[in-house]
């Protein structure tokens, strides 16, 4: 079993906020707070993992519409790209 933390949850949360808002590196921020840089880096990583939406979360209607439009655009661009490759090959063969 892990020993109890010597840092309060409030201190950890404040340190993470300072690290995220600061233009300094995590190592510099950790030094200023008298912390091990890897400790602060771990706290920041946990915070980011907690605040990211899960990969299995259902999409909203707006997100679905944007995804469908993006997929349509990708298909269209792939078809145009394939056509241009064929045209380039045709003209390259014709110019020899």
Secondary structure, DSSP 8 states (H G I E B T S, - for coil): -----SS-HHHHHHHHHHHHH-SS-HHHHHHHTT--HHHHHHHHHHHHHHHS--TT----HHHHHHHHHHHHHHHHHHHHHHHHHHHHHHHHHHT-
